Amino acid sequence: MSYLKDYQEQCVEKLTAYFRRTRELDDARLAFLEDPGRGDYVEPTGLTGLPYVCLKVPTGGGKTAIAAYAVRSMLEVLGQRESGPVLWLAPSTPIVEQTIAALRDRSHPYRQELDRAFDGRVTVCDLGGALYLRKPTLEAQCVVIVTTIQALRVEDTDGRKVYEPNGELKHHFDGLNVEQREALFARAAEGEDPTLPTLANVLRMNRPAVVMDEAHNARTPLSFETLRRIGPSCVLELTATPAGDSNVLFQVSAARLKSEQMIKMPVMLRARTHARDAIKSAVEKRKELAELAEAERAEKGYVRPIVLYQAQSGKGELNVEGVKQVLVSELGIDAARVAICTGSVDELPDMPISSPGNPVEHIITVQKLREGWDCPFAYVLCSVGNLGARTAVEQLLGRILRMPYARFRRADELNRAYCYATSAHFQAAANELEAALVENCGFDRYEARRMVRPEPINGEGGLFGETPEPVSLNFAGALDVQRLPAGVREHVTVATRREGGALVTWTGGPMDEAQEAALAAVAGDPRDRIAAARLRKRSWHEDDAPASMGTPFNVPAMAVKEEGQWVLLDDQPLEADWSLADKIPNLSESEFSIKAGDKRVAEVDVNQRGQVLTRFLDDLDQIVSLFEHSNRDTPAKLAYWLDRKVREESVLPTDKQAFLLRMIEDLMRRRGYELGALDRHRHMLKDAAAAKIAALRLNAETTAYQHVLGDGFGISMDCCLRFGPLYPADKLCTASFDWQKHFYANVAAMNSDELEVAKYLDSRPEVMHWVRNLDGAHQVDHAFWLRLPHGRFFPDFVAELVGEKFLVVEFKGEHIEEASKEQAKRRAGEMWAAAAPSELAFVWATADTWKERVDQALGGLTG
């Protein structure tokens, strides 16, 4: 998955796990989520038992890439097949054309993934091309049919080519045997003839996987009825704003998209009372950004910042022509650099917007730009019309959020988006912008509130002429206020804190460098020079967390010595020298059993509420087996198929092939399975073979891990894990608490018990800064972790204390504290701390013990 961003890869892995779990439990309505309190899944009307899931991907998150990588999971993992149709439903005809062009281009990453997944056996067509599909093509290839649901969604099917008999499709139904015909009629609605040579019946016979882009627009009873007519095997929704009854399997935060260099954030908002002032400010900002981009051109590549103007509609003074006149006649912009783009007028050149030869720097529209057109250089949105028209704002806002060339720029101003709104009050404009981010762009409400920040301007008397908002920060020591210059002292109040130090409040609006220096000069603790700088940033409504201030946070990691040098105890030192050549390939009854699989299907027939469950997967498997043609008629051919599907890079390919062949031969000889039965259940066999090989590898890795630890490992500040400037938490803590020492501006979500631990760490004077550690393989570059025999352990909290000492806390509920996997984590933490007990402490905390153990650890490090 080299093309995918980390979070997109996680999306696809989550979807694959869901489909595997669905097959294990044979209940297609099970949502494979960690949160048991998420509520019941609302089943789409007329699609009983259908696996119907949603991935919530905000604007700029790359839904098409995720869909391309998800096709394999939909066909192979759930459908248990290597070919068949995929019905890709796009929201509009321009998007259909754009998607087809990308999927047909063999040099495009989307098509390259499909070719990789299906060994190049891929056909891409529109609905018209699907009317001429040949049966051998559907049997041997992944066939992606891209269209809109509107092309299928009609109540009266007469006259529609999708539902009309078509002689070009007749051969799909020639020679059907009795069993095949009965299977088709059993799934047809009353009055339908499933053997008529229509495209709808061809799709129903082959049970297509369905991808629905912008799916929130297609959840009506009519849409569900349309899907029922084509008999899908599963439906994957991709949308920024899912319907309330969507089965959301995964969602991603704006911070995660930012860390993946996919969007520009925060959105710097400035409200101007007069529309002409907003236009002028936008022009000035574009010029400033252009100068920064030119300075970075040699290193970071070409970028030409562009302003999008949302003009007034109709005959308003500042309609599209009025805005153009202001730009050209009043502000002196070259007319060649201004383009109007509306439903009736399109002045955009045909050349790519990112071409250096394209002169356009200002684009004026009303509701939206050309559909399917992307603008990677858009940085500034200027709304001279109604910012409250959220659908229009969303379309334009999505343009300015996208990161040019998916890379960070050196100047932080180029990593942000900008919005200039015509509004008398900043907060009113901010509320409208936040609502658009939530309701139309798909961002979390709490996070959207933090995404929108004011853009302060010097010399305007506070924030845009409004009364300055007081800002406060805890200082470590006392502040000699009487020594402050009178002009500074009148804006400072100090309150002594019970925990020690002082709460300093500044009421003077945006603080300048001289005022910051005056505060730092009267501070009683050297650390408060940083506190004064943070307070200044707060006065400008900028991020003042330690990470944004450039404060280092480097934590010693588990390390081993190689050739006299400390190296991180990571995958490389743990590589196990092992081979499959000498391993026994026998699968036990518990590891693989066709009878066990059949029995499972027969037993699970009601849910917890006593409702009968439709055996949807039985239905799907029967259709696939009835119409499938296999050429795996020898053990060697089945072993070759398994070898391509079971990926294990730590062994020699020849050893793996021989191991799989011996596994098949053992199942036939010792356990009496026929080759045909193994072939029909080859996907179950593939999972069993992969699990067997993985278990053998894990045993080898455990031996290697114990060997490394036996030789001794240590701790060195030359071998650290570093918390960088980004914090890509997927969910944020929304608790009402004024965090003072968290390393980042945002805090990742936590449960109520963990929240108490976090508050306590934040209040302790020994703690310089702390972080709610992120968890998971996709956060390796943004988190602290300890190596386990298999994988990594990400503790809940990491804190740096005064004097370069470190405290790590893992909180566990008592019901899982003693689990064997958890004890492996505990041992790793204790071994890490034991390597430097005067500098490191590890706390394994529970609800009854955490405070006592944290206090004891802090005392041991600082006493």
Summary of the structure (lengths in Angstrom):
residues: 863
radius of gyration: 30.8
end to end distance: 49.6
largest distance: 98.5
contacts: 2727
relative contact order: 0.08
helix: 41%
strand: 17%
